[in-house]
C-alpha cells in the first residue's frame, strides 16, 4: 500500500501529489514536515491550484482512501 500527500483546497478540487509515493504513513508525514521539501510541495500546489487558492488541509492518505474521498466529493 502506497501513501500519497493529499491537499484539500478552498476553491479548487482536492488533489494528491502522484509523483511522490511513500511506503509508510510516517515517511509521508516526515516528508511533509521537513522544511527542505517546502519548495517542492509549493510547486505542486501552484501547478494544480494557482497562486491565490488557500490550502485547507494536508494529509497523508493511501491511494485507496484518496480514490474514495474523490468519489464521495464528486457524487455529492
Short mmCIF file of the C-alpha atoms (twelve columns), coordinates in Angstrom:
data_MODEL
# 
_entry.id   MODEL 
# 
loop_
_atom_site.group_PDB 
_atom_site.id 
_atom_site.type_symbol 
_atom_site.label_atom_id 
_atom_site.label_alt_id 
_atom_site.label_comp_id 
_atom_site.label_asym_id 
_atom_site.label_seq_id 
_atom_site.Cartn_x 
_atom_site.Cartn_y 
_atom_site.Cartn_z 
_atom_site.pdbx_PDB_model_num 
ATOM 1  C CA . UNK A 1  0.000   0.000  0.000   1 
ATOM 2  C CA . UNK A 2  1.404   3.391  -1.033  1 
ATOM 3  C CA . UNK A 3  0.832   6.666  0.774   1 
ATOM 4  C CA . UNK A 4  0.375   9.994  -1.010  1 
ATOM 5  C CA . UNK A 5  0.227   13.633 0.039   1 
ATOM 6  C CA . UNK A 6  -3.335  14.912 -0.345  1 
ATOM 7  C CA . UNK A 7  -4.253  18.612 -0.422  1 
ATOM 8  C CA . UNK A 8  -7.724  19.947 0.307   1 
ATOM 9  C CA . UNK A 9  -8.103  23.365 -1.263  1 
ATOM 10 C CA . UNK A 10 -10.561 26.196 -0.634  1 
ATOM 11 C CA . UNK A 11 -11.571 26.905 -4.233  1 
ATOM 12 C CA . UNK A 12 -10.227 24.157 -6.475  1 
ATOM 13 C CA . UNK A 13 -10.654 20.407 -6.370  1 
ATOM 14 C CA . UNK A 14 -8.680  18.424 -3.840  1 
ATOM 15 C CA . UNK A 15 -5.716  16.551 -5.279  1 
ATOM 16 C CA . UNK A 16 -2.920  14.124 -4.497  1 
ATOM 17 C CA . UNK A 17 0.725   14.552 -5.407  1 
ATOM 18 C CA . UNK A 18 1.126   11.436 -7.545  1 
ATOM 19 C CA . UNK A 19 4.830   11.950 -8.212  1 
ATOM 20 C CA . UNK A 20 5.662   11.328 -4.548  1 
ATOM 21 C CA . UNK A 21 4.759   7.927  -3.099  1 
ATOM 22 C CA . UNK A 22 5.728   6.588  0.300   1 
ATOM 23 C CA . UNK A 23 5.789   3.088  1.790   1 
ATOM 24 C CA . UNK A 24 4.545   4.186  5.215   1 
ATOM 25 C CA . UNK A 25 2.430   6.951  6.654   1 
ATOM 26 C CA . UNK A 26 5.364   8.092  8.822   1 
ATOM 27 C CA . UNK A 27 7.605   8.524  5.754   1 
ATOM 28 C CA . UNK A 28 4.913   10.690 4.181   1 
ATOM 29 C CA . UNK A 29 4.433   12.778 7.323   1 
ATOM 30 C CA . UNK A 30 8.185   13.228 7.739   1 
ATOM 31 C CA . UNK A 31 8.419   14.464 4.131   1 
ATOM 32 C CA . UNK A 32 5.596   16.980 4.610   1 
ATOM 33 C CA . UNK A 33 7.073   18.247 7.887   1 
ATOM 34 C CA . UNK A 34 10.614  18.662 6.528   1 
ATOM 35 C CA . UNK A 35 11.154  22.356 5.670   1 
ATOM 36 C CA . UNK A 36 13.617  21.434 2.922   1 
ATOM 37 C CA . UNK A 37 10.670  19.973 0.945   1 
ATOM 38 C CA . UNK A 38 8.537   23.130 1.131   1 
ATOM 39 C CA . UNK A 39 9.527   24.396 -2.320  1 
ATOM 40 C CA . UNK A 40 8.711   21.041 -3.958  1 
ATOM 41 C CA . UNK A 41 5.283   20.987 -2.328  1 
ATOM 42 C CA . UNK A 42 4.669   24.646 -3.209  1 
ATOM 43 C CA . UNK A 43 5.400   23.933 -6.874  1 
ATOM 44 C CA . UNK A 44 2.884   21.067 -6.825  1 
ATOM 45 C CA . UNK A 45 0.184   23.266 -5.265  1 
ATOM 46 C CA . UNK A 46 0.815   26.188 -7.612  1 
ATOM 47 C CA . UNK A 47 0.714   23.865 -10.635 1 
ATOM 48 C CA . UNK A 48 -2.682  22.470 -9.604  1 
ATOM 49 C CA . UNK A 49 -4.361  25.382 -7.830  1 
ATOM 50 C CA . UNK A 50 -2.509  28.542 -8.790  1 
ATOM 51 C CA . UNK A 51 -1.143  31.240 -6.525  1 
ATOM 52 C CA . UNK A 52 -4.351  32.540 -4.992  1 
ATOM 53 C CA . UNK A 53 -6.018  29.447 -3.541  1 
ATOM 54 C CA . UNK A 54 -5.865  28.526 0.124   1 
ATOM 55 C CA . UNK A 55 -4.761  25.144 1.424   1 
ATOM 56 C CA . UNK A 56 -7.348  23.994 3.951   1 
ATOM 57 C CA . UNK A 57 -5.698  20.722 4.890   1 
ATOM 58 C CA . UNK A 58 -2.764  18.469 4.062   1 
ATOM 59 C CA . UNK A 59 -2.974  14.751 4.787   1 
ATOM 60 C CA . UNK A 60 -1.083  11.568 4.110   1 
ATOM 61 C CA . UNK A 61 -3.579  9.034  2.780   1 
ATOM 62 C CA . UNK A 62 -3.462  5.729  0.962   1 
ATOM 63 C CA . UNK A 63 -4.267  5.662  -2.738  1 
ATOM 64 C CA . UNK A 64 -7.438  3.726  -1.909  1 
ATOM 65 C CA . UNK A 65 -8.606  6.308  0.635   1 
ATOM 66 C CA . UNK A 66 -7.923  9.145  -1.820  1 
ATOM 67 C CA . UNK A 67 -10.000 7.433  -4.516  1 
ATOM 68 C CA . UNK A 68 -12.826 7.041  -2.002  1 
ATOM 69 C CA . UNK A 69 -12.585 10.724 -0.913  1 
ATOM 70 C CA . UNK A 70 -12.660 11.929 -4.522  1 
ATOM 71 C CA . UNK A 71 -15.552 9.613  -5.434  1 
ATOM 72 C CA . UNK A 72 -17.562 10.893 -2.468  1 
ATOM 73 C CA . UNK A 73 -16.889 14.531 -3.269  1 
ATOM 74 C CA . UNK A 74 -17.870 14.171 -6.927  1 
ATOM 75 C CA . UNK A 75 -21.082 12.295 -6.136  1 
ATOM 76 C CA . UNK A 76 -22.276 14.887 -3.588  1 
# 
